[in-house]
Amino acid sequence: MALKAQVLYDFTAEPGNNELTVREGETVTITNQGIGGGWIEAQNTKGEVGLVPEDYIDFGKAFQGAGTTAPPAAVGNVAAPDLSFFDTFAPSSAPAQVDAGASSALPDTPDTPVSPSLSSPEEASNGKDPWSVWNADPSAGSNNNNWASNPEGTQTGRSAADPWGSVSQGHPQVYQGPGAEFDEWDDEWDDKSTGGYAESELGESGAMQRGGTHSSSMKISLNKFPGFSKSGPELYLLNKQISKDKDKLPIYVGEVGPVWSYPENQLDCIVADPKKGSKMYGLKSYIEYQITPNTTNRPVNHRYKHFDWLYERLLDKFGSAIPIPSLPDKQVTGRFEEEFIKMRMERLQGWVIRMCRHPVVSSSEVFQLFLTYKDEKDWKIGKRKAEKDETVGVMIFNTIEPEAPELDPLDVEKKCDQFSRFTKSMDDGVKEILTVGNEHWKRCTGPLPKEYQRIGKALQNLSSVFNNSGYQGEATLTDALTAAGKTYEEIAQLVAEQPKKDLHFLMETNNEYKGLLGCFPDTIGVHKAAIDKVKEGDKLVATNKITTQDKGIMAKRLSTMSYALQAEMNHFHSNRIYDYNRVMQLYLEEQVKFYETIAAKLRQAHSQFTTM
């Protein structure tokens, strides 16, 4: 019996990928439910057959094509009759409401409601800006953290030649990646993104939801730190568990204050050589990237979803102590276009390098597994171990050992407030640069070149008028006018191409810092909540909820948390100084070349006019 079902969302097929375009409300016939990987095969009323995301189909509104009183299927190009009558008999398919305090994140499915990106200061001040809680209530943070998800980068297209081919076997010279043929992850179609530096991403609207502006659905993580979401920081402050020596994370007091223990040799890796692969006997395609760490010089392959898995593990384990910026967003349509692939590779490279720079993250087992796994068995064992790790959330502080005296709780609070103010101010400054840069980019690629072109055309038109005068002695003048006009047309082209050479890197660096700064409200919120708990110490002792000894332990562990925050801020400042020195040097060097080129062209045009 043919099973029919109703389509929940519009889906546009990727050309050459055996997919079927369907529209919301359309009725399709399910021809094969055993495809796997989150896909099914369906046939529309026109007789066209292809793959459709399983979660885009409402089986609750399905009916059998035979043996029932359901209306007959559409024939040929005749539209199927309205099936709304059967809705009253079908089980409800609406997703259950999720409590904001739930202990697990929403599943990664396309039926999660869309959370629109913020687009105005008014929205930002309405509880959606991750910093708004600090502006509204200085004592916030004692409850569970409900700031917006980590912001994500803006995008800009970059034209380049295609260095790879469409191959189904990936890289034959290296291991093809975990589960290359029978992948355990869902396919890369659950998130959508847009190209270019979107205004909604660059305004003062607060932190974006992960993935930027979506035209479809997206994941919403309601529980960033599952290790303490129910009990708060007291899970660590009053914890009796002692971490193993091999898990210890030492903190030293250096010239700038508390610092992490840095390795002798800096970890580095290269993300390169994107290749198109396939699975399910060629029915589904994907892009995988080759990652080569400097420690082994042995390349491994990963798809975007493997990066996504790593991000989730790092966020669970370190997110309460170390800001973990989110990945560049996923995309459905156009995800195999060379421009998008190169842009994503560039951003994955930036994300991985930032993780490599961090002494704690880079030395963690899960990050080392990602870079150095030997084969599929090694990957799966390491993956299962990472997913069972219990040292997550605030319990990461249980592994930290500062080699320094205990801090006074009042000093801890002052440091926390200081970091909160600085990161908030820098977040505002970064967003301002992104907004101004976006406007300048638009001018350079739109009205400004057109103005130079108009000047050039006007000069050449005047030259044509002079040339028709019939006067014999003005050939030099008309030729010089024509050359000057062409010079301004060349300048127009230079102006249009310049943002890709300098502004692009300035925007990308600030966009990366926007994502990183958007993580600080959550991280600092953990510390503010711990401060509030320690302040309640006397009251808790008076009500016999804790002992005087417990109160002392809480103060000591708050000191440990403060050392971790200070070490993290010193790491952040060190990277900030390096990054902004580097990107501003690059920007100004390219600007100098740009204006020198224009000046040289203008001098050349000037030299063609005779002096009377």
LINRAKA-V432194 format. One record per pair of residues at least 24 apart in sequence whose C-alpha atoms are under 6 Angstrom apart, sorted by the first residue. I is the first residue (numbers start at 1). J is the second residue. Records with the same first field share a line. If there is no record, write none. Layout:
I = J ; J
//
This chain:
1 = 65 ; 66
2 = 64 ; 65
3 = 29 ; 30 ; 64 ; 65
4 = 28 ; 29 ; 30 ; 62 ; 63
5 = 59 ; 61 ; 62
6 = 57 ; 58
7 = 56 ; 57
8 = 56 ; 57
9 = 56
18 = 50
19 = 50 ; 51
20 = 50 ; 51 ; 52
37 = 186
45 = 74
46 = 76 ; 77
60 = 90 ; 91 ; 93
61 = 90
100 = 222
104 = 223
105 = 221 ; 222 ; 223
108 = 219
110 = 190 ; 217
112 = 217
114 = 217
117 = 213
118 = 205
119 = 200 ; 205
120 = 205
121 = 204 ; 205
124 = 205 ; 206
129 = 206 ; 207
130 = 207
141 = 525 ; 528 ; 529
142 = 529
149 = 209 ; 210
150 = 210 ; 518 ; 519
151 = 207 ; 208 ; 209 ; 210 ; 515 ; 518
152 = 210 ; 211 ; 212 ; 515
153 = 511
154 = 197
155 = 195 ; 196 ; 197
156 = 195 ; 196 ; 197
158 = 339
159 = 339
166 = 276
167 = 276 ; 277
168 = 277 ; 278
169 = 277
170 = 275 ; 277
176 = 301
177 = 301 ; 302
178 = 376
181 = 279
189 = 332
191 = 218 ; 330 ; 331
192 = 330 ; 331 ; 332
193 = 331
202 = 434 ; 435
203 = 435
207 = 518
211 = 329
225 = 316 ; 393
227 = 392 ; 393
228 = 393
233 = 530
236 = 394 ; 395
237 = 554 ; 557
243 = 399
247 = 399
248 = 399 ; 400
249 = 399 ; 400 ; 401
250 = 400 ; 401 ; 402
251 = 402
252 = 403
258 = 566 ; 567
259 = 567
260 = 567
262 = 359
267 = 356
268 = 293 ; 294 ; 356
269 = 293 ; 294
271 = 349
316 = 392 ; 393
317 = 392 ; 393
320 = 393 ; 394 ; 523
321 = 523
323 = 519
325 = 515 ; 516
406 = 559
407 = 559
412 = 562
430 = 510
444 = 495 ; 496
445 = 496
449 = 492
452 = 488 ; 492
453 = 489 ; 492
456 = 485 ; 486 ; 488 ; 489
459 = 485
460 = 485
480 = 608 ; 609
484 = 605
502 = 587 ; 590
//
